[in-house]
Amino acid sequence: MSNNEQAPPRVYADFNNADPFGRLRLNCHGTVSDLQRENLTLKENMILTLYMEDIECVGTVTYSQPEGIWVAIIDWNAIRESGSG
């Protein structure tokens, strides 16, 4: 990563709380707390590093119209162990 690139914001997500399409729901208490602490507002196509306990992955935010909540599209095969969490 170059000096001009910033790592995506790191936000908690419950990897056990996926919708029927495999997207992580971004509505749990830990997610809301991290968003408030980081002063972030979710928006379409926002890139986040999502973590839970000792795993993490990068996700792209989108809005789920049927559920009326923000979700993150992730590659379930790209989940990795995190260095912190």
Backbone bond lengths (Angstrom), bond angles and torsions (degrees), N, CA, C in turn:
res aa  C-N    CA-C-N  psi(-1)  N-CA   C-N-CA  omega(-1)  CA-C   N-CA-C  phi
1 M - - - 1.454 - - 1.518 108.25 -
2 S 1.319 117.75 127.81 1.453 121.64 -178.88 1.519 110.53 -76.22
3 N 1.309 115.95 168.30 1.464 121.12 179.58 1.515 112.53 -63.09
4 N 1.328 116.82 -25.42 1.464 120.70 -178.86 1.524 112.58 -82.25
5 E 1.335 116.62 -16.01 1.464 120.67 -178.51 1.517 109.91 -95.33
6 Q 1.316 116.10 134.62 1.445 120.89 175.29 1.521 108.23 -104.48
7 A 1.321 114.75 145.24 1.459 118.88 174.37 1.526 108.32 -66.50
8 P 1.320 117.82 145.52 1.470 119.32 177.30 1.526 110.07 -59.89
9 P 1.320 117.86 148.54 1.463 120.35 177.23 1.530 110.45 -55.24
10 R 1.325 116.09 143.00 1.466 122.33 -177.99 1.523 108.19 -98.78
11 V 1.335 115.71 118.78 1.460 122.50 -173.91 1.530 109.41 -132.12
12 Y 1.319 116.32 136.37 1.458 121.26 177.78 1.529 110.56 -64.68
13 A 1.325 116.19 141.67 1.467 122.38 171.80 1.519 107.89 -145.44
14 D 1.302 115.73 141.14 1.464 121.07 178.10 1.524 107.91 -84.99
15 F 1.322 116.67 107.04 1.462 121.47 -177.26 1.532 111.95 -69.79
16 N 1.315 117.30 -8.46 1.465 122.07 174.83 1.521 111.59 -92.26
17 N 1.327 117.59 0.63 1.463 122.65 -175.95 1.530 109.73 -115.53
18 A 1.323 115.70 63.17 1.462 121.29 179.43 1.528 109.69 -98.44
19 D 1.325 115.07 149.50 1.461 119.53 176.76 1.536 109.24 -82.26
20 P 1.327 118.20 177.94 1.478 120.13 -178.04 1.532 114.16 -60.60
21 F 1.338 117.55 -16.40 1.464 121.44 179.65 1.525 112.03 -95.76
22 G 1.339 117.29 3.18 1.456 121.28 179.83 1.512 114.19 83.27
23 R 1.325 116.88 12.62 1.461 120.77 178.57 1.528 109.10 -89.58
24 L 1.321 116.27 140.74 1.462 119.91 179.20 1.525 110.12 -77.49
25 R 1.321 116.29 128.57 1.464 120.75 175.82 1.520 108.50 -74.98
26 L 1.318 115.79 134.08 1.461 121.35 -177.37 1.522 110.65 -106.42
27 N 1.337 115.64 50.59 1.466 119.61 -175.57 1.521 113.72 -126.15
28 C 1.337 118.03 8.79 1.469 118.30 -178.22 1.527 110.61 -83.58
29 H 1.316 115.12 165.88 1.460 121.49 -175.45 1.534 111.97 -56.60
30 G 1.336 117.18 -45.41 1.462 120.58 -179.19 1.514 112.91 -61.79
31 T 1.331 116.40 -38.26 1.465 121.03 177.70 1.519 110.45 -64.51
32 V 1.330 116.04 -49.39 1.465 120.83 -179.25 1.530 110.22 -60.01
33 S 1.334 117.05 -42.09 1.468 121.13 179.24 1.525 111.41 -61.41
34 D 1.351 116.92 -46.18 1.469 120.13 179.31 1.522 111.39 -64.14
35 L 1.323 117.70 -41.27 1.466 120.67 179.25 1.526 110.77 -61.82
36 Q 1.330 116.79 -42.44 1.462 120.44 178.52 1.523 110.80 -66.11
37 R 1.332 116.97 -45.09 1.462 121.16 -178.99 1.525 111.35 -60.90
38 E 1.338 116.47 -39.74 1.470 121.72 -179.33 1.528 112.88 -86.77
39 N 1.335 116.47 -2.70 1.465 122.06 -178.60 1.536 111.01 56.77
40 L 1.335 115.65 47.34 1.469 122.13 -178.86 1.526 110.36 -107.29
41 T 1.306 115.51 143.21 1.456 123.03 171.63 1.519 107.19 -117.49
42 L 1.321 116.58 124.04 1.466 120.18 -179.26 1.510 110.72 -65.21
43 K 1.332 115.09 141.80 1.463 120.91 176.81 1.515 109.28 -148.20
44 E 1.300 115.68 159.65 1.459 123.26 -177.52 1.530 110.54 -55.59
45 N 1.333 115.78 133.08 1.467 124.92 176.67 1.522 114.73 69.47
46 M 1.335 117.78 10.37 1.458 121.35 175.10 1.530 108.36 -65.40
47 I 1.327 117.26 138.78 1.461 122.78 178.91 1.525 108.45 -99.89
48 L 1.338 115.84 130.24 1.457 122.05 179.12 1.521 109.69 -131.02
49 T 1.321 116.25 150.50 1.450 121.29 164.43 1.513 105.66 -92.82
50 L 1.299 117.00 118.91 1.461 122.89 -177.07 1.515 108.75 -104.04
51 Y 1.330 116.00 135.60 1.454 119.57 -177.35 1.520 111.05 -135.36
52 M 1.338 113.84 156.57 1.461 122.19 173.03 1.516 106.31 -154.69
53 E 1.330 116.01 122.66 1.462 121.37 -178.20 1.522 109.44 51.33
54 D 1.323 119.25 -112.61 1.469 120.89 -174.78 1.524 113.70 -111.27
55 I 1.332 116.88 23.59 1.464 120.68 177.04 1.528 109.85 -126.70
56 E 1.322 115.29 158.23 1.461 120.39 177.89 1.527 109.87 -158.09
57 C 1.318 115.12 163.38 1.460 122.10 173.22 1.521 108.12 -163.28
58 V 1.303 115.52 166.35 1.457 121.28 177.03 1.523 108.04 -92.67
59 G 1.326 115.83 140.92 1.453 120.79 179.18 1.514 111.45 -137.29
60 T 1.320 115.36 159.00 1.458 122.84 177.53 1.521 108.58 -112.49
61 V 1.309 115.95 126.12 1.462 122.20 -176.25 1.525 110.94 -77.64
62 T 1.314 115.48 138.73 1.463 122.53 172.64 1.526 107.92 -148.02
63 Y 1.317 115.66 162.58 1.463 119.90 -178.48 1.522 109.45 -98.90
64 S 1.321 116.40 130.46 1.456 122.05 177.18 1.526 108.40 -91.33
65 Q 1.318 116.58 103.01 1.464 120.39 179.45 1.532 112.30 -60.14
66 P 1.340 119.05 -45.09 1.471 118.67 -177.61 1.530 113.44 -59.73
67 E 1.346 116.93 -36.90 1.458 119.83 -177.67 1.518 112.95 -96.71
68 G 1.328 116.90 -15.88 1.458 120.39 -179.87 1.516 113.46 70.07
69 I 1.349 116.87 32.58 1.460 121.31 179.41 1.525 110.31 -139.21
70 W 1.337 114.82 163.42 1.455 120.75 173.98 1.521 109.02 -81.10
71 V 1.330 115.78 143.00 1.457 123.23 177.40 1.521 108.32 -135.56
72 A 1.330 115.98 167.05 1.464 120.38 177.00 1.520 109.37 -124.10
73 I 1.313 115.16 131.36 1.457 121.77 174.81 1.522 106.93 -84.68
74 I 1.333 115.91 123.54 1.467 119.87 179.50 1.518 109.48 -127.57
75 D 1.320 114.65 162.33 1.462 121.66 171.29 1.519 105.98 -97.66
76 W 1.318 116.95 106.26 1.459 121.82 -176.77 1.524 111.94 -59.97
77 N 1.320 117.67 -22.49 1.465 121.53 178.15 1.530 112.43 -82.66
78 A 1.328 117.03 -9.01 1.466 121.06 -177.88 1.519 112.69 -101.75
79 I 1.324 117.77 7.95 1.462 120.66 177.71 1.522 108.00 -67.83
80 R 1.311 115.01 135.14 1.465 120.23 -177.63 1.533 110.46 -133.65
81 E 1.304 115.79 164.24 1.455 119.98 174.19 1.523 108.10 -70.89
82 S 1.328 115.08 139.90 1.458 118.98 -179.34 1.515 110.22 -96.59
83 G 1.309 114.60 156.06 1.458 120.41 178.27 1.513 112.13 -80.27
84 S 1.350 116.10 -21.11 1.462 120.84 178.47 1.499 108.07 -146.16
85 G 1.306 116.93 162.95 1.447 117.39 -179.50 1.417 113.60 160.31
